[in-house]
Amino acid sequence: MPASTVRYDDYGAPIIEPGQSVAPDATYQTLHDMAVALGYGGINDLLEDQSHQRSELARLGEELRVEREDRQNREVASRFLAENPDFPNTQSAIDALDQVLANNGLQYTSENMNLAHTWAIKNRVYQPLSQEQQQAALGLPVHSQRPTPPPMLRSGSPDSSTQGYDPHAISMEQLRKDAIRQQLEGRTPSLQYR
C-alpha cells in the first residue's frame, strides 16, 4: 500500500494488516504501473497472483517429493523381492520385516531388508516360501511329484512284436525256454534293460 494511505495509531505506529507492506508513494506507483503493464488489474492482483504461484509451487514440490520417495520405495522392494523369492510377501511378513528393521535402527535398503529377512527366517518369525509356493506366486505351473513312468518298449522287443503273447499266462518253465532261445538267436530277452 502507498505510504500516504497508511493510518497511524495514537503512538505513531502504522496500522497495517499482517502480510501487508508499505512502500513510498513513488515506488508504489511504479509497481502499480508494472502490474498493469503485465496484464494485472493493479499491484494487489499481482501480489495475490505471486502468493498463489508460491503456494502452488510448494504443493507441486511436495507432490514430487512424495512421488520420488514412493518410486524409490518400490524400487527397493522390487530389488528385495527379486533377491529373495522365498519371502512370503503377506501383510504379517511385511510387518515382521518392518519391525526387525525398526528395532535395529536400519534404513529401508535392499541389503538391510535381506539381513532382516535372513534373521526372521532363522528365528522362525515367519516361514519362507517353498519352491512350489514360489512358482505358484509367480503364476508358473507347479509340477507335482509323479512316479516315473514305465520304460517304453522297443520295436524289436518280444513284448511289442508278439501280439497275443501274455507272459503272465505262460508258465515259468516256458518263459525260461523262450529267454534261452532268444539269447541263442542273438536277440536280447525282454527282461534285460540297458
Backbone as JSON Lines, residues from 0, in Angstrom:
{"i":0,"aa":"M","n":[0.83,-1.16,0.0],"ca":[0.0,0.0,0.0],"c":[0.88,1.23,0.0]}
{"i":1,"aa":"P","n":[0.4,2.29,-0.6],"ca":[1.21,3.52,-0.63],"c":[1.31,4.12,0.78]}
{"i":2,"aa":"A","n":[2.42,4.69,1.05],"ca":[2.67,5.26,2.38],"c":[1.66,6.34,2.73]}
{"i":3,"aa":"S","n":[1.15,7.06,1.74],"ca":[0.21,8.15,2.02],"c":[-1.14,7.65,2.51]}
{"i":4,"aa":"T","n":[-1.45,6.36,2.32],"ca":[-2.74,5.85,2.76],"c":[-2.67,5.13,4.09]}
{"i":5,"aa":"V","n":[-1.5,5.06,4.67],"ca":[-1.34,4.37,5.94],"c":[-1.9,5.23,7.06]}
{"i":6,"aa":"R","n":[-2.65,4.57,7.96],"ca":[-3.13,5.25,9.15],"c":[-2.19,4.91,10.3]}
{"i":7,"aa":"Y","n":[-2.16,5.79,11.27],"ca":[-1.26,5.59,12.42],"c":[-2.09,5.56,13.69]}
{"i":8,"aa":"D","n":[-1.58,4.83,14.68],"ca":[-2.29,4.79,15.96],"c":[-1.84,5.96,16.82]}
{"i":9,"aa":"D","n":[-2.35,6.0,18.07],"ca":[-2.05,7.12,18.97],"c":[-0.57,7.24,19.3]}
{"i":10,"aa":"Y","n":[0.19,6.17,19.14],"ca":[1.61,6.2,19.48],"c":[2.48,6.41,18.25]}
{"i":11,"aa":"G","n":[1.9,6.6,17.09],"ca":[2.64,6.88,15.86],"c":[3.07,5.64,15.09]}
{"i":12,"aa":"A","n":[2.57,4.48,15.49],"ca":[2.91,3.25,14.78],"c":[1.92,3.05,13.64]}
{"i":13,"aa":"P","n":[2.41,2.61,12.46],"ca":[1.49,2.4,11.34],"c":[0.53,1.24,11.62]}
{"i":14,"aa":"I","n":[-0.7,1.39,11.2],"ca":[-1.7,0.33,11.36],"c":[-1.82,-0.38,10.01]}
{"i":15,"aa":"I","n":[-1.24,-1.6,9.98],"ca":[-1.3,-2.4,8.74],"c":[-1.69,-3.82,9.09]}
{"i":16,"aa":"E","n":[-2.29,-4.5,8.14],"ca":[-2.7,-5.88,8.33],"c":[-1.48,-6.79,8.18]}
{"i":17,"aa":"P","n":[-1.51,-7.98,8.81],"ca":[-0.41,-8.93,8.62],"c":[-0.28,-9.29,7.13]}
{"i":18,"aa":"G","n":[0.93,-9.28,6.64],"ca":[1.18,-9.59,5.24],"c":[1.19,-8.37,4.35]}
{"i":19,"aa":"Q","n":[0.72,-7.23,4.83],"ca":[0.74,-6.0,4.02],"c":[2.12,-5.36,4.13]}
{"i":20,"aa":"S","n":[2.48,-4.68,3.07],"ca":[3.73,-3.94,3.11],"c":[3.45,-2.52,2.65]}
{"i":21,"aa":"V","n":[4.29,-1.63,3.12],"ca":[4.12,-0.2,2.81],"c":[5.31,0.23,1.97]}
{"i":22,"aa":"A","n":[5.01,0.93,0.88],"ca":[6.06,1.43,0.0],"c":[5.87,2.93,-0.17]}
{"i":23,"aa":"P","n":[6.96,3.64,-0.41],"ca":[6.82,5.08,-0.7],"c":[5.89,5.26,-1.9]}
{"i":24,"aa":"D","n":[5.18,6.39,-1.94],"ca":[4.19,6.61,-2.98],"c":[4.75,6.45,-4.38]}
{"i":25,"aa":"A","n":[5.94,6.95,-4.66],"ca":[6.54,6.85,-6.0],"c":[6.83,5.39,-6.35]}
{"i":26,"aa":"T","n":[7.35,4.64,-5.38],"ca":[7.65,3.22,-5.61],"c":[6.35,2.45,-5.83]}
{"i":27,"aa":"Y","n":[5.34,2.75,-5.05],"ca":[4.06,2.07,-5.19],"c":[3.48,2.33,-6.58]}
{"i":28,"aa":"Q","n":[3.56,3.58,-7.03],"ca":[3.01,3.93,-8.35],"c":[3.78,3.17,-9.45]}
{"i":29,"aa":"T","n":[5.1,3.06,-9.32],"ca":[5.91,2.33,-10.32],"c":[5.5,0.86,-10.34]}
{"i":30,"aa":"L","n":[5.35,0.25,-9.16],"ca":[4.94,-1.16,-9.09],"c":[3.54,-1.35,-9.66]}
{"i":31,"aa":"H","n":[2.65,-0.4,-9.38],"ca":[1.29,-0.47,-9.91],"c":[1.31,-0.4,-11.44]}
{"i":32,"aa":"D","n":[2.1,0.5,-11.98],"ca":[2.2,0.64,-13.44],"c":[2.77,-0.64,-14.07]}
{"i":33,"aa":"M","n":[3.76,-1.27,-13.42],"ca":[4.34,-2.52,-13.93],"c":[3.29,-3.64,-13.91]}
{"i":34,"aa":"A","n":[2.5,-3.72,-12.84],"ca":[1.48,-4.75,-12.72],"c":[0.45,-4.6,-13.84]}
{"i":35,"aa":"V","n":[0.04,-3.36,-14.11],"ca":[-0.93,-3.11,-15.18],"c":[-0.32,-3.49,-16.53]}
{"i":36,"aa":"A","n":[0.97,-3.16,-16.74],"ca":[1.65,-3.5,-18.0],"c":[1.73,-5.01,-18.18]}
{"i":37,"aa":"L","n":[1.8,-5.77,-17.09],"ca":[1.87,-7.22,-17.16],"c":[0.48,-7.86,-17.28]}
{"i":38,"aa":"G","n":[-0.57,-7.06,-17.3],"ca":[-1.92,-7.59,-17.5],"c":[-2.72,-7.74,-16.24]}
{"i":39,"aa":"Y","n":[-2.23,-7.27,-15.12],"ca":[-2.97,-7.35,-13.86],"c":[-3.81,-6.09,-13.69]}
{"i":40,"aa":"G","n":[-4.81,-6.16,-12.81],"ca":[-5.66,-5.01,-12.54],"c":[-4.97,-3.99,-11.66]}
{"i":41,"aa":"G","n":[-3.91,-4.36,-11.05],"ca":[-3.18,-3.46,-10.16],"c":[-2.16,-4.26,-9.37]}
{"i":42,"aa":"I","n":[-1.46,-3.58,-8.48],"ca":[-0.41,-4.23,-7.72],"c":[-0.97,-5.29,-6.78]}
{"i":43,"aa":"N","n":[-2.18,-5.07,-6.25],"ca":[-2.76,-6.08,-5.35],"c":[-3.03,-7.39,-6.09]}
{"i":44,"aa":"D","n":[-3.5,-7.32,-7.34],"ca":[-3.71,-8.53,-8.14],"c":[-2.38,-9.24,-8.4]}
{"i":45,"aa":"L","n":[-1.34,-8.46,-8.69],"ca":[-0.01,-9.04,-8.93],"c":[0.49,-9.76,-7.68]}
{"i":46,"aa":"L","n":[0.38,-9.12,-6.52],"ca":[0.85,-9.72,-5.28],"c":[0.03,-10.96,-4.92]}
{"i":47,"aa":"E","n":[-1.28,-10.92,-5.16],"ca":[-2.13,-12.08,-4.89],"c":[-1.74,-13.24,-5.8]}
{"i":48,"aa":"D","n":[-1.46,-12.95,-7.08],"ca":[-1.06,-13.99,-8.02],"c":[0.29,-14.59,-7.63]}
{"i":49,"aa":"Q","n":[1.2,-13.75,-7.2],"ca":[2.51,-14.24,-6.77],"c":[2.39,-15.16,-5.56]}
{"i":50,"aa":"S","n":[1.52,-14.78,-4.62],"ca":[1.29,-15.61,-3.44],"c":[0.69,-16.96,-3.85]}
{"i":51,"aa":"H","n":[-0.26,-16.93,-4.78],"ca":[-0.87,-18.17,-5.27],"c":[0.18,-19.04,-5.97]}
{"i":52,"aa":"Q","n":[1.05,-18.42,-6.78],"ca":[2.09,-19.16,-7.5],"c":[3.06,-19.83,-6.52]}
{"i":53,"aa":"R","n":[3.4,-19.12,-5.46],"ca":[4.31,-19.69,-4.46],"c":[3.68,-20.9,-3.77]}
{"i":54,"aa":"S","n":[2.41,-20.78,-3.39],"ca":[1.77,-21.9,-2.71],"c":[1.58,-23.08,-3.67]}
{"i":55,"aa":"E","n":[1.29,-22.81,-4.94],"ca":[1.16,-23.88,-5.94],"c":[2.5,-24.56,-6.17]}
{"i":56,"aa":"L","n":[3.57,-23.78,-6.23],"ca":[4.91,-24.33,-6.4],"c":[5.29,-25.2,-5.2]}
{"i":57,"aa":"A","n":[4.95,-24.77,-4.0],"ca":[5.23,-25.57,-2.8],"c":[4.43,-26.87,-2.83]}
{"i":58,"aa":"R","n":[3.16,-26.82,-3.27],"ca":[2.33,-28.03,-3.35],"c":[2.91,-29.01,-4.37]}
{"i":59,"aa":"L","n":[3.32,-28.5,-5.54],"ca":[3.91,-29.36,-6.55],"c":[5.24,-29.97,-6.08]}
{"i":60,"aa":"G","n":[6.02,-29.18,-5.37],"ca":[7.28,-29.68,-4.82],"c":[7.04,-30.82,-3.85]}
{"i":61,"aa":"E","n":[6.02,-30.68,-3.01],"ca":[5.69,-31.75,-2.05],"c":[5.18,-32.99,-2.78]}
{"i":62,"aa":"E","n":[4.36,-32.77,-3.81],"ca":[3.85,-33.9,-4.61],"c":[5.0,-34.67,-5.26]}
{"i":63,"aa":"L","n":[5.95,-33.94,-5.82],"ca":[7.11,-34.58,-6.45],"c":[7.96,-35.32,-5.44]}
{"i":64,"aa":"R","n":[8.12,-34.74,-4.26],"ca":[8.91,-35.39,-3.22],"c":[8.26,-36.72,-2.82]}
{"i":65,"aa":"V","n":[6.94,-36.71,-2.63],"ca":[6.22,-37.92,-2.25],"c":[6.32,-38.96,-3.37]}
{"i":66,"aa":"E","n":[6.17,-38.53,-4.63],"ca":[6.26,-39.44,-5.77],"c":[7.65,-40.05,-5.88]}
{"i":67,"aa":"R","n":[8.69,-39.23,-5.69],"ca":[10.06,-39.72,-5.76],"c":[10.33,-40.73,-4.64]}
{"i":68,"aa":"E","n":[9.85,-40.44,-3.44],"ca":[10.03,-41.35,-2.32],"c":[9.28,-42.67,-2.56]}
{"i":69,"aa":"D","n":[8.08,-42.57,-3.11],"ca":[7.29,-43.77,-3.42],"c":[7.99,-44.61,-4.48]}
{"i":70,"aa":"R","n":[8.53,-43.97,-5.51],"ca":[9.24,-44.69,-6.57],"c":[10.49,-45.38,-6.01]}
{"i":71,"aa":"Q","n":[11.23,-44.7,-5.15],"ca":[12.42,-45.3,-4.54],"c":[12.03,-46.49,-3.66]}
{"i":72,"aa":"N","n":[10.93,-46.37,-2.91],"ca":[10.46,-47.48,-2.08],"c":[10.08,-48.68,-2.93]}
{"i":73,"aa":"R","n":[9.4,-48.42,-4.06],"ca":[9.02,-49.52,-4.95],"c":[10.25,-50.19,-5.56]}
{"i":74,"aa":"E","n":[11.26,-49.4,-5.92],"ca":[12.5,-49.96,-6.47],"c":[13.21,-50.83,-5.45]}
{"i":75,"aa":"V","n":[13.29,-50.36,-4.21],"ca":[13.94,-51.14,-3.14],"c":[13.16,-52.44,-2.9]}
{"i":76,"aa":"A","n":[11.83,-52.33,-2.84],"ca":[11.0,-53.53,-2.61],"c":[11.14,-54.51,-3.77]}
{"i":77,"aa":"S","n":[11.16,-54.01,-5.0],"ca":[11.31,-54.89,-6.17],"c":[12.65,-55.61,-6.14]}
{"i":78,"aa":"R","n":[13.7,-54.87,-5.81],"ca":[15.04,-55.48,-5.74],"c":[15.07,-56.54,-4.64]}
{"i":79,"aa":"F","n":[14.48,-56.23,-3.49],"ca":[14.45,-57.18,-2.38],"c":[13.69,-58.45,-2.77]}
{"i":80,"aa":"L","n":[12.52,-58.29,-3.39],"ca":[11.72,-59.46,-3.78],"c":[12.42,-60.28,-4.85]}
{"i":81,"aa":"A","n":[13.17,-59.63,-5.74],"ca":[13.91,-60.37,-6.76],"c":[15.05,-61.17,-6.13]}
{"i":82,"aa":"E","n":[15.67,-60.6,-5.11],"ca":[16.79,-61.28,-4.44],"c":[16.3,-62.34,-3.45]}
{"i":83,"aa":"N","n":[15.05,-62.25,-3.01],"ca":[14.5,-63.17,-2.01],"c":[13.14,-63.71,-2.46]}
{"i":84,"aa":"P","n":[13.14,-64.6,-3.44],"ca":[11.85,-65.12,-3.92],"c":[11.12,-65.97,-2.87]}
{"i":85,"aa":"D","n":[11.81,-66.33,-1.79],"ca":[11.16,-67.13,-0.75],"c":[10.43,-66.26,0.29]}
{"i":86,"aa":"F","n":[10.48,-64.93,0.13],"ca":[9.78,-64.04,1.06],"c":[8.28,-64.2,0.86]}
{"i":87,"aa":"P","n":[7.5,-64.45,1.94],"ca":[6.06,-64.71,1.8],"c":[5.25,-63.54,1.23]}
{"i":88,"aa":"N","n":[5.68,-62.32,1.45],"ca":[5.0,-61.12,0.95],"c":[3.55,-61.03,1.41]}
{"i":89,"aa":"T","n":[3.29,-61.48,2.63],"ca":[1.98,-61.3,3.26],"c":[2.09,-60.1,4.19]}
{"i":90,"aa":"Q","n":[0.94,-59.58,4.62],"ca":[0.97,-58.41,5.49],"c":[1.69,-58.72,6.8]}
{"i":91,"aa":"S","n":[1.51,-59.91,7.35],"ca":[2.18,-60.25,8.61],"c":[3.7,-60.35,8.41]}
{"i":92,"aa":"A","n":[4.15,-60.9,7.27],"ca":[5.59,-60.98,7.0],"c":[6.17,-59.59,6.76]}
{"i":93,"aa":"I","n":[5.43,-58.73,6.07],"ca":[5.89,-57.36,5.83],"c":[6.0,-56.61,7.15]}
{"i":94,"aa":"D","n":[4.99,-56.76,8.02],"ca":[5.02,-56.11,9.34],"c":[6.2,-56.62,10.17]}
{"i":95,"aa":"A","n":[6.46,-57.93,10.1],"ca":[7.57,-58.51,10.86],"c":[8.9,-57.96,10.35]}
{"i":96,"aa":"L","n":[9.06,-57.88,9.04],"ca":[10.29,-57.34,8.45],"c":[10.46,-55.88,8.85]}
{"i":97,"aa":"D","n":[9.38,-55.13,8.8],"ca":[9.4,-53.71,9.19],"c":[9.81,-53.56,10.64]}
{"i":98,"aa":"Q","n":[9.28,-54.43,11.51],"ca":[9.61,-54.36,12.93],"c":[11.08,-54.68,13.17]}
{"i":99,"aa":"V","n":[11.62,-55.68,12.47],"ca":[13.04,-56.02,12.63],"c":[13.91,-54.83,12.22]}
{"i":100,"aa":"L","n":[13.56,-54.19,11.1],"ca":[14.34,-53.03,10.65],"c":[14.24,-51.89,11.65]}
{"i":101,"aa":"A","n":[13.02,-51.61,12.13],"ca":[12.83,-50.51,13.09],"c":[13.54,-50.77,14.41]}
{"i":102,"aa":"N","n":[13.44,-52.01,14.91],"ca":[14.08,-52.34,16.2],"c":[15.59,-52.22,16.15]}
{"i":103,"aa":"N","n":[16.17,-52.39,14.96],"ca":[17.62,-52.32,14.82],"c":[18.09,-51.0,14.23]}
{"i":104,"aa":"G","n":[17.16,-50.06,14.03],"ca":[17.52,-48.75,13.51],"c":[18.09,-48.8,12.1]}
{"i":105,"aa":"L","n":[17.62,-49.74,11.29],"ca":[18.13,-49.9,9.93],"c":[17.25,-49.15,8.93]}
{"i":106,"aa":"Q","n":[17.89,-48.58,7.92],"ca":[17.16,-47.9,6.86],"c":[16.59,-48.93,5.9]}
{"i":107,"aa":"Y","n":[15.63,-48.49,5.1],"ca":[14.97,-49.39,4.15],"c":[15.79,-49.47,2.85]}
{"i":108,"aa":"T","n":[16.81,-50.34,2.89],"ca":[17.59,-50.64,1.7],"c":[17.44,-52.14,1.44]}
{"i":109,"aa":"S","n":[17.69,-52.56,0.22],"ca":[17.53,-53.99,-0.07],"c":[18.53,-54.82,0.73]}
{"i":110,"aa":"E","n":[19.72,-54.29,0.97],"ca":[20.72,-55.02,1.76],"c":[20.23,-55.23,3.19]}
{"i":111,"aa":"N","n":[19.72,-54.17,3.81],"ca":[19.21,-54.29,5.18],"c":[17.98,-55.19,5.24]}
{"i":112,"aa":"M","n":[17.14,-55.11,4.22],"ca":[15.96,-55.97,4.18],"c":[16.37,-57.43,4.02]}
{"i":113,"aa":"N","n":[17.45,-57.68,3.25],"ca":[17.97,-59.05,3.13],"c":[18.42,-59.57,4.49]}
{"i":114,"aa":"L","n":[19.13,-58.73,5.24],"ca":[19.59,-59.13,6.57],"c":[18.4,-59.42,7.5]}
{"i":115,"aa":"A","n":[17.42,-58.54,7.47],"ca":[16.24,-58.72,8.33],"c":[15.47,-59.98,7.94]}
{"i":116,"aa":"H","n":[15.38,-60.25,6.64],"ca":[14.69,-61.46,6.16],"c":[15.41,-62.72,6.64]}
{"i":117,"aa":"T","n":[16.74,-62.73,6.51],"ca":[17.52,-63.88,6.97],"c":[17.34,-64.09,8.47]}
{"i":118,"aa":"W","n":[17.36,-62.99,9.23],"ca":[17.18,-63.08,10.67],"c":[15.78,-63.61,11.0]}
{"i":119,"aa":"A","n":[14.76,-63.12,10.29],"ca":[13.38,-63.54,10.57],"c":[13.18,-65.03,10.29]}
{"i":120,"aa":"I","n":[13.81,-65.53,9.23],"ca":[13.7,-66.96,8.92],"c":[14.43,-67.78,9.98]}
{"i":121,"aa":"K","n":[15.64,-67.34,10.31],"ca":[16.46,-68.07,11.29],"c":[15.76,-68.13,12.65]}
{"i":122,"aa":"N","n":[15.08,-67.07,13.03],"ca":[14.39,-67.01,14.32],"c":[12.92,-67.4,14.23]}
{"i":123,"aa":"R","n":[12.53,-67.99,13.12],"ca":[11.18,-68.53,12.9],"c":[10.08,-67.5,13.11]}
{"i":124,"aa":"V","n":[10.36,-66.26,12.69],"ca":[9.34,-65.22,12.75],"c":[8.27,-65.51,11.7]}
{"i":125,"aa":"Y","n":[8.7,-65.99,10.54],"ca":[7.81,-66.48,9.5],"c":[8.53,-67.55,8.71]}
{"i":126,"aa":"Q","n":[7.76,-68.34,7.97],"ca":[8.33,-69.43,7.17],"c":[8.56,-68.95,5.75]}
{"i":127,"aa":"P","n":[9.71,-69.29,5.17],"ca":[9.94,-68.92,3.77],"c":[9.05,-69.75,2.85]}
{"i":128,"aa":"L","n":[8.82,-69.26,1.65],"ca":[8.02,-70.0,0.68],"c":[8.8,-71.19,0.15]}
{"i":129,"aa":"S","n":[8.11,-72.29,-0.07],"ca":[8.74,-73.46,-0.68],"c":[8.9,-73.19,-2.18]}
{"i":130,"aa":"Q","n":[9.62,-74.07,-2.86],"ca":[9.82,-73.92,-4.31],"c":[8.47,-73.92,-5.04]}
{"i":131,"aa":"E","n":[7.56,-74.79,-4.63],"ca":[6.24,-74.87,-5.27],"c":[5.45,-73.59,-5.02]}
{"i":132,"aa":"Q","n":[5.51,-73.07,-3.79],"ca":[4.8,-71.84,-3.46],"c":[5.36,-70.65,-4.24]}
{"i":133,"aa":"Q","n":[6.68,-70.63,-4.44],"ca":[7.3,-69.56,-5.23],"c":[6.81,-69.61,-6.67]}
{"i":134,"aa":"Q","n":[6.75,-70.82,-7.23],"ca":[6.28,-70.98,-8.6],"c":[4.81,-70.56,-8.71]}
{"i":135,"aa":"A","n":[4.01,-70.94,-7.75],"ca":[2.59,-70.57,-7.76],"c":[2.43,-69.06,-7.64]}
{"i":136,"aa":"A","n":[3.26,-68.42,-6.8],"ca":[3.17,-66.97,-6.61],"c":[3.52,-66.23,-7.9]}
{"i":137,"aa":"L","n":[4.39,-66.8,-8.72],"ca":[4.78,-66.19,-9.99],"c":[3.84,-66.57,-11.13]}
{"i":138,"aa":"G","n":[2.89,-67.44,-10.83],"ca":[1.95,-67.87,-11.87],"c":[2.51,-68.95,-12.77]}
{"i":139,"aa":"L","n":[3.58,-69.61,-12.34],"ca":[4.18,-70.68,-13.12],"c":[3.48,-72.0,-12.77]}
{"i":140,"aa":"P","n":[3.48,-72.94,-13.7],"ca":[2.85,-74.24,-13.38],"c":[3.64,-74.95,-12.3]}
{"i":141,"aa":"V","n":[2.92,-75.53,-11.37],"ca":[3.54,-76.26,-10.27],"c":[3.54,-77.73,-10.64]}
{"i":142,"aa":"H","n":[4.72,-78.31,-10.67],"ca":[4.85,-79.71,-11.04],"c":[4.79,-80.56,-9.78]}
{"i":143,"aa":"S","n":[3.82,-81.47,-9.76],"ca":[3.71,-82.35,-8.61],"c":[4.66,-83.53,-8.8]}
{"i":144,"aa":"Q","n":[4.97,-84.2,-7.74],"ca":[5.85,-85.36,-7.79],"c":[5.05,-86.56,-8.3]}
{"i":145,"aa":"R","n":[5.29,-86.94,-9.54],"ca":[4.61,-88.1,-10.12],"c":[5.6,-89.24,-10.19]}
{"i":146,"aa":"P","n":[5.09,-90.48,-10.1],"ca":[6.01,-91.61,-10.22],"c":[6.59,-91.67,-11.63]}
{"i":147,"aa":"T","n":[7.76,-92.25,-11.74],"ca":[8.42,-92.4,-13.03],"c":[7.61,-93.36,-13.89]}
{"i":148,"aa":"P","n":[7.32,-92.98,-15.13],"ca":[6.54,-93.88,-15.98],"c":[7.37,-95.1,-16.36]}
{"i":149,"aa":"P","n":[6.7,-96.19,-16.72],"ca":[7.45,-97.4,-17.11],"c":[8.2,-97.13,-18.4]}
{"i":150,"aa":"P","n":[9.26,-97.91,-18.66],"ca":[10.05,-97.67,-19.87],"c":[9.26,-98.02,-21.12]}
{"i":151,"aa":"M","n":[9.61,-97.32,-22.2],"ca":[8.99,-97.6,-23.49],"c":[9.62,-98.86,-24.07]}
{"i":152,"aa":"L","n":[8.81,-99.74,-24.63],"ca":[9.32,-100.97,-25.23],"c":[9.81,-100.67,-26.63]}
{"i":153,"aa":"R","n":[10.97,-101.2,-26.97],"ca":[11.49,-101.02,-28.32],"c":[10.75,-101.92,-29.29]}
{"i":154,"aa":"S","n":[10.77,-101.55,-30.53],"ca":[10.0,-102.3,-31.53],"c":[10.55,-103.71,-31.71]}
{"i":155,"aa":"G","n":[11.82,-103.97,-31.43],"ca":[12.4,-105.31,-31.57],"c":[12.17,-106.17,-30.35]}
{"i":156,"aa":"S","n":[11.57,-105.64,-29.33],"ca":[11.35,-106.39,-28.1],"c":[10.27,-107.45,-28.32]}
{"i":157,"aa":"P","n":[10.44,-108.65,-27.76],"ca":[9.42,-109.7,-27.93],"c":[8.07,-109.27,-27.38]}
{"i":158,"aa":"D","n":[8.08,-108.43,-26.35],"ca":[6.81,-108.0,-25.78],"c":[6.01,-107.14,-26.74]}
{"i":159,"aa":"S","n":[6.7,-106.37,-27.6],"ca":[5.97,-105.49,-28.51],"c":[5.68,-106.14,-29.85]}
{"i":160,"aa":"S","n":[6.48,-107.14,-30.24],"ca":[6.29,-107.75,-31.56],"c":[5.36,-108.95,-31.53]}
{"i":161,"aa":"T","n":[5.15,-109.54,-30.41],"ca":[4.34,-110.74,-30.33],"c":[2.96,-110.35,-29.85]}
{"i":162,"aa":"Q","n":[2.02,-110.31,-30.75],"ca":[0.66,-109.96,-30.36],"c":[-0.02,-111.19,-29.79]}
{"i":163,"aa":"G","n":[-0.76,-110.98,-28.76],"ca":[-1.46,-112.09,-28.13],"c":[-0.57,-112.88,-27.18]}
{"i":164,"aa":"Y","n":[0.69,-112.5,-27.04],"ca":[1.65,-113.19,-26.17],"c":[1.53,-112.57,-24.79]}
{"i":165,"aa":"D","n":[1.09,-113.31,-23.82],"ca":[0.92,-112.82,-22.46],"c":[1.87,-113.56,-21.53]}
{"i":166,"aa":"P","n":[2.96,-112.93,-21.08],"ca":[3.93,-113.62,-20.24],"c":[3.35,-114.05,-18.9]}
{"i":167,"aa":"H","n":[2.27,-113.41,-18.47],"ca":[1.66,-113.78,-17.18],"c":[0.86,-115.09,-17.3]}
{"i":168,"aa":"A","n":[0.45,-115.41,-18.51],"ca":[-0.35,-116.63,-18.71],"c":[0.54,-117.83,-19.02]}
{"i":169,"aa":"I","n":[1.82,-117.62,-19.25],"ca":[2.75,-118.7,-19.59],"c":[3.46,-119.15,-18.33]}
{"i":170,"aa":"S","n":[3.79,-120.42,-18.29],"ca":[4.48,-120.97,-17.12],"c":[5.91,-120.44,-17.07]}
{"i":171,"aa":"M","n":[6.47,-120.52,-15.9],"ca":[7.84,-120.05,-15.69],"c":[8.82,-120.88,-16.53]}
{"i":172,"aa":"E","n":[8.57,-122.15,-16.65],"ca":[9.42,-123.03,-17.45],"c":[9.44,-122.57,-18.9]}
{"i":173,"aa":"Q","n":[8.27,-122.23,-19.45],"ca":[8.19,-121.79,-20.85],"c":[8.91,-120.45,-21.03]}
{"i":174,"aa":"L","n":[8.79,-119.53,-20.07],"ca":[9.48,-118.23,-20.14],"c":[10.99,-118.43,-20.18]}
{"i":175,"aa":"R","n":[11.52,-119.36,-19.38],"ca":[12.96,-119.64,-19.37],"c":[13.4,-120.15,-20.74]}
{"i":176,"aa":"K","n":[12.63,-121.06,-21.29],"ca":[12.98,-121.61,-22.61],"c":[12.98,-120.51,-23.67]}
{"i":177,"aa":"D","n":[11.98,-119.65,-23.64],"ca":[11.92,-118.55,-24.61],"c":[13.12,-117.61,-24.47]}
{"i":178,"aa":"A","n":[13.52,-117.3,-23.23],"ca":[14.65,-116.41,-22.99],"c":[15.94,-117.04,-23.48]}
{"i":179,"aa":"I","n":[16.13,-118.35,-23.27],"ca":[17.34,-119.04,-23.74],"c":[17.37,-119.07,-25.26]}
{"i":180,"aa":"R","n":[16.23,-119.36,-25.88],"ca":[16.16,-119.39,-27.32],"c":[16.5,-118.01,-27.92]}
{"i":181,"aa":"Q","n":[15.98,-116.95,-27.34],"ca":[16.25,-115.59,-27.83],"c":[17.73,-115.26,-27.71]}
{"i":182,"aa":"Q","n":[18.36,-115.69,-26.62],"ca":[19.78,-115.44,-26.43],"c":[20.6,-116.18,-27.48]}
{"i":183,"aa":"L","n":[20.23,-117.42,-27.75],"ca":[20.96,-118.2,-28.75],"c":[20.77,-117.63,-30.15]}
{"i":184,"aa":"E","n":[19.62,-117.03,-30.43],"ca":[19.36,-116.43,-31.74],"c":[20.01,-115.05,-31.87]}
{"i":185,"aa":"G","n":[20.55,-114.52,-30.81],"ca":[21.21,-113.22,-30.86],"c":[20.31,-112.06,-30.44]}
{"i":186,"aa":"R","n":[19.11,-112.33,-30.11],"ca":[18.21,-111.28,-29.62],"c":[18.28,-111.27,-28.1]}
{"i":187,"aa":"T","n":[18.15,-110.09,-27.54],"ca":[18.21,-110.0,-26.08],"c":[16.83,-110.24,-25.52]}
{"i":188,"aa":"P","n":[16.74,-110.91,-24.39],"ca":[15.41,-111.13,-23.78],"c":[14.84,-109.8,-23.3]}
{"i":189,"aa":"S","n":[13.52,-109.76,-23.23],"ca":[12.83,-108.51,-22.86],"c":[13.03,-108.13,-21.41]}
{"i":190,"aa":"L","n":[13.53,-109.03,-20.58],"ca":[13.72,-108.72,-19.17],"c":[15.02,-107.99,-18.9]}
{"i":191,"aa":"Q","n":[15.87,-107.87,-19.91],"ca":[17.16,-107.22,-19.71],"c":[17.03,-105.75,-20.14]}
{"i":192,"aa":"Y","n":[17.48,-104.83,-19.29],"ca":[17.43,-103.39,-19.58],"c":[18.82,-102.86,-19.84]}
{"i":193,"aa":"R","n":[18.9,-101.91,-20.67],"ca":[20.2,-101.3,-20.96],"c":[20.26,-99.93,-20.41]}
